[in-house]
């Protein structure tokens, strides 16, 4: 469970007049600049393939390719719609997760193509990855995981729209037998879904330190038996905060009142104290 706070992690990166500048806005700007850069390179007939991700060059020092590959943008009619769609869904995810966790999600989506194509390379099949289409779909899956029951156009739940969109996206790779990008798309969607479920507490964290053979052994202390005292049962946080989470799922985070935001903030701080 998580909530919205007034800390810097949930505020915009900067303000341009009255308009907030968030990480999602910066990414959209980079995609647009990448589109203009791709057009210039193709017009001048420059070789920009060294910016796309390829297994062999990456393993031989081209370590920047996972960062530059999503910026290669072909000019298409639906490019502007893809960017606007990413801006809408990414902003919602960023406002609810906070900047730190949102950047973690972006980093995971950038690393997924590397892992998938390196795995293909082990079998002797080499693919080239470029563009941001799979990343944008992965972000939409994260958005749909956060708000599964939000209604779009007043009649279809977001989870079903995401499912239908994912099926159509996968089908687009079948005629060309583009198994590389198909597996990247599946990997990004699975990673987005798993990360949101982990943040929501539905996937237990694994204590990796337990598997460290060099960890120091815990010290044993003798603790005196405490004197009996009255134990005050903590307030059931889930029951008090579930109606607010349901409201976010139905209408989005912008529908919360100031009192509901403060209540959500208090619940988040209590949960953080518990985990510590």
N, C-alpha and C positions, 0 to 999 in steps of 0.2 A: 504494500500500500504506500502511496506517496501523495504529496499534495503541492500546493502552490504557496510559496512564501514571498516575503518582501525582500529577501536577501538579493545580493548582486547577481547570484547565479540564475535568477529568474527574470532579471531586467534585461532590456536591450543592450547590445554592445555600445551603441551610441544613438544620438538623436539627430536627425536632419530636419531642422525646424520643428514641426509638431509630429513628424513621422518617425517611428522607431526603426532603427537599423539593427536587424538580428542576423545571426549566423546564416539563416536560410536566405536572407536577402543578398548577402555577400556571395553565397554559392550560386544563386541565380545570375548575379552579375558576372561571375566567372564563366558560367556556361555561355552567356551571350557573347562575352569577349572571345571565348574559344571558338564560337561559330564564325565570328568575323575573321579571326586568325586562320581558321581552316580554309575559308573562302580565299583569303589573300594567298595562302600557300598553294592552293590548287590553281589559282589564276596565274601565279608566277611559276608554276610547275616546280615548286620546291619539294624535296623529299622530306616529309614529316613523319614517316613511318617509325623513326627512332623515338617518337613520343608515344606511340601506341605500345601496349603491353605485349611482349613476346617472351616466351620462356627462355630461349637461348641467350639473347642479349641481356636480359635481366640477371641471369646467373653469372654473366661476365662483366658486371659493373654498371649496367644501366638501371640503377636503383631508383631513379626518379619516375620510371614509367607508370607505376601504380597511381601516382598523383597527376600525371599529365594525360593519361589515357582518357579519363572522363571528360577532359576539356576539348577533345576532338569532336566537333559537332558538324554534321552534314546539314546543308540547307534543305529543309523540308517544310511542307505546308503546316504540318502539325507541331513543328518545333516550338512555336510560341505558346501553343496550348499545353504542351508538355511542361514548359517552364512555369506557366501560371498554375498548373495543377500541382507541381512540386512546391511552389511557393505557398499555396493554400494548405496542403497537407503538412509540409515541413514546419510551417509556422505554428500550427496546432501542436505538433509533437514537441517542438522546442519549448513552447510556453509551459507545457505540462512536465516535461522531464527536467528542464533547466539546461543551462549551457554545457555544464560538465558532462552530464550523461548524454546529451544530444551529440556532442563531439565524439563521445565513445561510440555511439551508434554509427556516425559517419565513418569513423576509423574502421569499424568492423565491415561496413559495406565496401570500403576501399580494399581491404585485405582479402575479402572473399574471392574475387577474380584471381588473385595471386595463388591462393591455395588450390582453387579448382584447376587452373591451367597448369600448375606445376604437377598436379596429380595426373592430368592428361599427358603431360610430357613424359612421365614415368612409363607410360604405355607406348610411347613412340609417336603419339599424335600431337601435333603442334597447332595451336589456334592463335589468332590475333584478337585482342580485345581493345575496343575503342568506343567512346561515346558514353552517355549518361543514362540511356534508356533503362537499363536494368537497375541502376541505382534509384531512379525515380520510382520505378515499380516497387522496389523494396521499401522505400519511404512510405508509399501509400499503404503497403501491408502493415507497417508499424502504426500508421494512423488508424487503420481499420481495426487493429488489435486493441487500441486504446478506446475507441468509440464504436464497438461492433453494432450497437443497436441504434445509432444515429440514423435518422431517416433522410434520404436524399431525394429531392423532388417531391417529398411528401408521401411517397408510397413504397420505396425500396430501402431496406436496411443496408447500412454501409458494408457489413460483412458479406452480404450476397453480391453487392456490386464489385467488391474486391475479388471475390471468388470467380465471378464471370470474367472480369478483366484479366485475371491471372491465366485462366484457361485460354482466352483469346491470344494473349501474349505468347504462351507456349506453342499454340498452334501456328503462329506466324513463323516459327523456326523450323517446322517440320518439312515444308516443301523444299527448302534448301539444304536439309540435313545438317543444319548448323548446331551440332550437339554441344559445341563449346559454349556458345552464348546461352543455349538452353539450360545447361547445367549451372552456369553462372547465375541466371535468373532464379532458378530453383534454390541455389545456395543463398542468394541475397534475401529471398522471401523467408526462408527458414531461419536465417540469422536474425532478421528483423523481428519475426514472431517470437523467437526464443529470447531475444534481449528484452523485449517488452514484458514477456511473462516473468522473466527473472527480476526485472525492476518492480513488478507488481507483487513479488514474493511468491509466485506460484511455482517457481522452479527453485529448489533449495540450493544455496551456495555450497560449493565443495571446498573444504579447508585443505588447500594444497600443501600446507606446511606439514600435515600429518605424514606425507609421503617423502619428506626430506630426511635422508638417513643421517645427515650431519647436524640435525637440530639438537639444541641443548635439552637435557632432561629436566623436567620440572622439579623444583625444589619442594620438599615436604615440610610443612609447618604444622605445629601443634596449636590448634585453635580451641580456646576455652568455650565451653557450652554457654551460649548467651542466655541471659535471664529471660524468662517468659514475659512477653509483652503483647499487647493487643495488635493484631495484624489487620490493617485496613485493606480491604479488597480494592484493587484498581478498577477504575471505570472501564466498562466494556467499550473499547475504542471503536471496534468494528461496527457495533450496532448504532453508535452515535454518528458515524461518518458515512455509513452505507447509503443513506438517502442523498447525500451530497454527491457521492460518486455516481449514483444512478442519474442524477440531474446532469452531470458532466457528460455521461454516456449518451443521454438523449439530446441535449441541446448545446454541448460544447462548453469549454471552460469560461467563455465570455459571459455566460448566463448567470454566473454566481454573483451573489450580493457580497458587500464588504464583510458582513457578519459571517457568511458561510466561508469566505476565504480565510478569515481569522480562525474559525473553528477547524478548518482543514489544516491550517498552519500549526495549531496547537497539537492536533493529532499526529502530524508528521514529526514534530519535535519529541513527543512522548515515545513514538516508535524508534526514533534514533537513539534515545536514551536507553531503551530496552536492549537494542542490538549492541550498544557499547557495553 
